[in-house]
Amino acid sequence: MSQVDHSIQPIAITVAEAAKLLSLGRTTIWKLIKEGKLQTFHVGKSCRILMPSLLSLVRPTDPATAVEVRRRGRPRKVLPNALFQA
């Protein structure tokens, strides 16, 4: 039986996977896509989000580009290193 290398990072993920990864709703992910903040491509009817696009959203090179996320009515900024530790 061959062994699977789990160290390989995905190139793209689905909207549902992105929502789960960021602890956001799918509607919020779709909103970010429509605003052009996430780059996508389609395979048939399936929409995929490019991982570099997702990483640049949570690790912005310019702090002014960080996305504000509302939870329970209070605006908060996504911390660049809070979700993905290198």
N, C-alpha and C positions, 0 to 999 in steps of 0.2 A: 504494500500500500504506500502511495506517495504521501509525503508530508507537505502540508500547506504552510507557506511562509506568511505569517500574520503581520510581519513588519512592513508589508507593502501598503502604502497609503492610496486611497481611492482618488482618481482624477476628477470624478464628478459624483454627486449624490442626488437623490430624489428630493422633492420638496418636503415630503413627510420626514425623511431622515434629517434634513437641515433643521426643520422645526424642532425635532426631538433633541438634536445636538445643541441647539441654542436655547432650548427651553422657551420657545416662542410658538405661537399658533401658526397653522398653515396660512391663514389669512394674512398675517403679518409678513410671512415669507413672500407670498404673492404680491403684496404691496411693495416690498423692497425690489422685487423683480420688475414690476411695472414702473417704479421710479428710476430704474436703471442702475440700482446699487448692487445688483447681483447679475452676473453674466450667466446665461443659460443656453442650452441647445436642446433640440427635440430628437428623440428616436421614436418614430411612429407617433403615438399619442402621449408618450412619456416625456416629461420635462425634467432635464438634469441641470443641476447647478454646478458650475466649475469650482473646485476647491480653492484655487488661488483667489477667486472672486470672494468666496466666503471668508477666507482667512484675512483678506485685506479689509473686509468689513469689521471684523472684530479686533484686528491689529492694524489700525490705520497708521500710515506713515506720517500723517498730519493729524494731531489731536483734534483739530477743528472739524474733521470729517467723521468723527465717531458718531454712530447712530444713537439717537435718544430713543429709549424704549419706555413706554408707560406701563406701569404695573400698579394696580390699585390706586390709580389717579395721580401718582407722584412720578414726575419725569426723572429718569435716571440715565446716566451715560453707561454704555457698555464699556467695561474696563478691558483694555487691549490684551492683557495677559491673564485675565480671570478664567477664560474658557480653554485656552490651549497653552499648556506648559511645554516648552521645548525640552 
